[in-house]
């Protein structure tokens, strides 16, 4: 009898705990993407609303460009010895902590915790491997705030791709759109089908375009202006479109290793002007994205579909024009304000931290192919 009473009281305490969960959070999200542009910092508020959805506000932001030396150091991490890599992991975590500490002090912010994506070095989910450097413990110790980091490892351990993770934010924060398309170093798409969120990586974007820009000593092709002046190279287009990845079913994801192994050799075999290479690459990117959206429209039965486009590629006017042309009247692309374009990923990793804090699902089985949904992320307290 006493045991039964204890169990009843325990269940009531659990229910009470659920009822008194906070409905408002102030979180800093940190994001460093595969294009290695720099660190994005977003101070956001999240308020739970009816039907399990959320509202948000991006209150303060900052982008910190990597110096050329720092960028080169991060690019070379894939070649480091284990000891050297751990050293960079810890050093980068401390550097992140310094940036967060300065950001909080400058804006005099009240922060519940920090949610950090880190910087991806290895992503080979088929081998059960993914690694984002930027030690959460070092970050927490330096900025003196709780940190939630390492969002991908648990999903990969559950047999998932560990990517893309942003779709949970698409589902709960941007559900007014039929499709959410991110154009960063890699493009990925997210949409709802039969009550489940579907998402996967489509193709390289800025990873490819920025590499070509290095040939003429510029960091990127602003607005796609150079690409717009080029001519199509049929050989390059055919080779890029023939990459086996595009025929794989989802869930699937891309990483730097895949790009280095599969795209580098193609570029090495083609001799042409940079404008022509950029023009052709844009056509390739737009073609692959349009094919995926068109197929998804047929699957979901959406008519006059709306596509939200974010990430640095949303500012590539030539790419957006080519994509809209290929989609014709089946879908309309929507470019949000610049804050959403630049900081959506940092925003959503902050939100993933909120879900982890509440022990709610933030990694979707339907997206990653894991054995089950999970609430992923490791919590670090400052010491």
Secondary structure, 3 states (H helix, E strand, C coil): CHHHHHHHHHHHHHHHHHHCCCCEEEEEEEEECCCCCEEEEEEEEEEECHHHCEEEEEEEEEEEECCHHHHHHHHHHHHCCHHHHHHHHHHHHHHHHHHHHHHHHHHCCCCCEEEECCEEEEEEHHHCEEEEECCHHHHHHHHCCCEEECCCHHHHHCCCCCCCCCHHHHHHHCCCCCEEEEECCEEEEEEEECCEEEEEEEEECHHHHHHHHHHHCCCCCHHHHHHHHCCCCHHHHHHHHCCHHHHCCCCCCCCHHHHHHHCHHHHHHCCCCHHHHHHHHHHHHHHHHHHHHHHHHHHHCCCCEEEEEECHHHHCHHHHHHHHHHHCCCEEEEECCHHHHHHHHHHHHHHHHHHHHCCCCCECHHHHCCCCCECCCEEECCC
